Amino acid sequence: MNPIIALLKENNISDERINEIFQVLTENPMAAMLTISQLGLPQDKLQLVMGQVMQNPTLIKEAVAELGLDFSKVEAAKAQLNK
């Protein structure tokens, strides 16, 4: 299991909520960061998730694939951020 998904599940985040987070992450990474920060995770877990999301796009791609979402939206969002 993807470590980001595993950490969210360990902190009692529902599968539905995890899917929502990664859907937002594929469409608008900045909004996803806000969503993640509002989950009520302990500070150390929040920092870990944020670090993984920001520094390891491979983990995001794996999580998106694991959840059956469309990674091309992540690539499009990254391209927009780089403009």
GROMACS elastic network, one bead per residue, 0.5 to 0.9 nm:
[ bonds ]
;  ai    aj funct       b0    kb
    1     4     6  0.85466   500
    1     5     6  0.70309   500
    1     6     6  0.63087   500
    1    63     6  0.83174   500
    1    66     6  0.81073   500
    2     5     6  0.53533   500
    2     6     6  0.60433   500
    2     7     6  0.86392   500
    2    59     6  0.68803   500
    2    60     6  0.86300   500
    2    62     6  0.67611   500
    2    63     6  0.57736   500
    2    66     6  0.77581   500
    3     7     6  0.59853   500
    3     8     6  0.85259   500
    3    49     6  0.88470   500
    3    52     6  0.87273   500
    3    59     6  0.76631   500
    3    63     6  0.84921   500
    4     7     6  0.52258   500
    4     8     6  0.63043   500
    4     9     6  0.86789   500
    4    48     6  0.87282   500
    4    49     6  0.61903   500
    4    52     6  0.71690   500
    4    53     6  0.78274   500
    4    59     6  0.73908   500
    4    60     6  0.80357   500
    4    63     6  0.74573   500
    5     8     6  0.51512   500
    5     9     6  0.61486   500
    5    10     6  0.85723   500
    5    15     6  0.89232   500
    5    18     6  0.71463   500
    5    63     6  0.68688   500
    6     9     6  0.51041   500
    6    10     6  0.60621   500
    6    11     6  0.86880   500
    7    10     6  0.50426   500
    7    11     6  0.64478   500
    7    12     6  0.89726   500
    7    13     6  0.88817   500
    7    45     6  0.76476   500
    7    48     6  0.88507   500
    7    49     6  0.75343   500
    8    11     6  0.52117   500
    8    12     6  0.66522   500
    8    13     6  0.53879   500
    8    14     6  0.81571   500
    8    18     6  0.73124   500
    8    41     6  0.84675   500
    8    45     6  0.87704   500
    8    49     6  0.82046   500
    9    12     6  0.50588   500
    9    13     6  0.51112   500
    9    14     6  0.67213   500
    9    15     6  0.75941   500
    9    18     6  0.81975   500
   10    13     6  0.74480   500
   11    41     6  0.69007   500
   11    42     6  0.86949   500
   11    45     6  0.86400   500
   13    16     6  0.83173   500
   13    17     6  0.63753   500
   13    18     6  0.66558   500
   13    39     6  0.79079   500
   14    17     6  0.51429   500
   14    18     6  0.62062   500
   14    19     6  0.86418   500
   15    18     6  0.50157   500
   15    19     6  0.61771   500
   15    20     6  0.86110   500
   16    19     6  0.51792   500
   16    20     6  0.63062   500
   16    21     6  0.87647   500
   17    21     6  0.61654   500
   17    22     6  0.87241   500
   18    21     6  0.50724   500
   18    22     6  0.63269   500
   18    23     6  0.85090   500
   18    67     6  0.87918   500
   19    22     6  0.53057   500
   19    23     6  0.60228   500
   19    24     6  0.86132   500
   19    64     6  0.86438   500
   19    67     6  0.67460   500
   19    69     6  0.83929   500
   20    24     6  0.61706   500
   20    25     6  0.84396   500
   21    24     6  0.52075   500
   21    25     6  0.60326   500
   21    26     6  0.86918   500
   21    32     6  0.60993   500
   21    33     6  0.88784   500
   21    35     6  0.69108   500
   21    36     6  0.71774   500
   22    26     6  0.60920   500
   22    27     6  0.85815   500
   22    32     6  0.75036   500
   22    60     6  0.81247   500
   22    63     6  0.78278   500
   22    64     6  0.65861   500
   22    67     6  0.82954   500
   22    69     6  0.79572   500
   23    26     6  0.52258   500
   23    27     6  0.64628   500
   23    28     6  0.85671   500
   23    32     6  0.84978   500
   23    64     6  0.81636   500
   23    69     6  0.70722   500
   23    70     6  0.84728   500
   24    27     6  0.50714   500
   24    28     6  0.55872   500
   24    29     6  0.68137   500
   24    30     6  0.88696   500
   24    31     6  0.67889   500
   24    32     6  0.53832   500
   24    35     6  0.84244   500
   25    28     6  0.53261   500
   25    30     6  0.76425   500
   25    31     6  0.72365   500
   25    33     6  0.78206   500
   25    60     6  0.86277   500
   25    73     6  0.88758   500
   25    74     6  0.71335   500
   25    77     6  0.88332   500
   26    29     6  0.65395   500
   26    32     6  0.84599   500
   26    60     6  0.89305   500
   26    64     6  0.81338   500
   26    69     6  0.83235   500
   26    70     6  0.75211   500
   26    71     6  0.66784   500
   26    72     6  0.79798   500
   26    73     6  0.51514   500
   26    75     6  0.79854   500
   26    76     6  0.84710   500
   26    77     6  0.69660   500
   27    31     6  0.85987   500
   27    32     6  0.85550   500
   27    73     6  0.58648   500
   27    74     6  0.63959   500
   27    76     6  0.81857   500
   27    77     6  0.61881   500
   28    31     6  0.54377   500
   28    32     6  0.63571   500
   28    33     6  0.89500   500
   28    73     6  0.88800   500
   28    74     6  0.80534   500
   28    77     6  0.63230   500
   28    78     6  0.89365   500
   29    33     6  0.63533   500
   29    34     6  0.88849   500
   29    74     6  0.79997   500
   29    77     6  0.72441   500
   29    78     6  0.82297   500
   30    33     6  0.51866   500
   30    34     6  0.66488   500
   30    35     6  0.88108   500
   31    34     6  0.51277   500
   31    35     6  0.62312   500
   31    36     6  0.86568   500
   32    36     6  0.60215   500
   32    37     6  0.84653   500
   33    36     6  0.50844   500
   33    37     6  0.61220   500
   33    38     6  0.87085   500
   33    50     6  0.71991   500
   33    53     6  0.84942   500
   34    37     6  0.50998   500
   34    38     6  0.64016   500
   35    38     6  0.52393   500
   35    39     6  0.67461   500
   36    39     6  0.54440   500
   36    40     6  0.83526   500
   36    41     6  0.83622   500
   36    46     6  0.76567   500
   36    49     6  0.82167   500
   36    50     6  0.77905   500
   37    40     6  0.70622   500
   37    41     6  0.75709   500
   37    46     6  0.68274   500
   37    50     6  0.83133   500
   38    41     6  0.78497   500
   39    46     6  0.86481   500
   40    43     6  0.85766   500
   40    46     6  0.83543   500
   41    44     6  0.80917   500
   41    45     6  0.61042   500
   41    46     6  0.55154   500
   42    45     6  0.53763   500
   42    46     6  0.60478   500
   42    47     6  0.86792   500
   43    47     6  0.61495   500
   43    48     6  0.85796   500
   44    47     6  0.52601   500
   44    48     6  0.62835   500
   44    49     6  0.88118   500
   45    49     6  0.61810   500
   45    50     6  0.85311   500
   46    49     6  0.52223   500
   46    50     6  0.60624   500
   46    51     6  0.84328   500
   47    50     6  0.51132   500
   47    51     6  0.59258   500
   47    52     6  0.85107   500
   48    51     6  0.51552   500
   48    52     6  0.62061   500
   48    53     6  0.86169   500
   49    52     6  0.51557   500
   49    53     6  0.60904   500
   49    54     6  0.85849   500
   50    53     6  0.50998   500
   50    54     6  0.60585   500
   50    55     6  0.83679   500
   51    54     6  0.52603   500
   51    55     6  0.57787   500
   51    56     6  0.78997   500
   52    55     6  0.53486   500
   52    56     6  0.54047   500
   52    57     6  0.80175   500
   52    59     6  0.73730   500
   52    60     6  0.83364   500
   53    56     6  0.59397   500
   53    57     6  0.67113   500
   53    59     6  0.74285   500
   53    60     6  0.65263   500
   54    57     6  0.71201   500
   55    58     6  0.89908   500
   56    59     6  0.56287   500
   56    60     6  0.69975   500
   57    61     6  0.61962   500
   57    62     6  0.86054   500
   58    61     6  0.50117   500
   58    62     6  0.61441   500
   58    63     6  0.85587   500
   59    62     6  0.50372   500
   59    63     6  0.60665   500
   59    64     6  0.84900   500
   60    63     6  0.50565   500
   60    64     6  0.60154   500
   60    65     6  0.85103   500
   60    71     6  0.86365   500
   60    74     6  0.87530   500
   61    64     6  0.51221   500
   61    65     6  0.61743   500
   61    66     6  0.85370   500
   61    71     6  0.62649   500
   61    74     6  0.82041   500
   62    65     6  0.51093   500
   62    66     6  0.60188   500
   62    67     6  0.85690   500
   63    67     6  0.60853   500
   63    68     6  0.84538   500
   63    69     6  0.85958   500
   64    67     6  0.51609   500
   64    68     6  0.60745   500
   64    69     6  0.50776   500
   64    70     6  0.67852   500
   64    71     6  0.62462   500
   65    69     6  0.59187   500
   65    70     6  0.73754   500
   65    71     6  0.72523   500
   66    69     6  0.78040   500
   70    73     6  0.61002   500
   70    74     6  0.77626   500
   71    74     6  0.51663   500
   71    75     6  0.66719   500
   71    76     6  0.88484   500
   72    75     6  0.50599   500
   72    76     6  0.62369   500
   72    77     6  0.86415   500
   73    77     6  0.61024   500
   73    78     6  0.85638   500
   74    77     6  0.50958   500
   74    78     6  0.61796   500
   74    79     6  0.86311   500
   75    78     6  0.50914   500
   75    79     6  0.62246   500
   75    80     6  0.87431   500
   76    79     6  0.50912   500
   76    80     6  0.63598   500
   76    81     6  0.87985   500
   77    80     6  0.51256   500
   77    81     6  0.63383   500
   77    82     6  0.87775   500
   78    81     6  0.50763   500
   78    82     6  0.62840   500
   78    83     6  0.89511   500
   79    82     6  0.51562   500
   79    83     6  0.66342   500
   80    83     6  0.54185   500
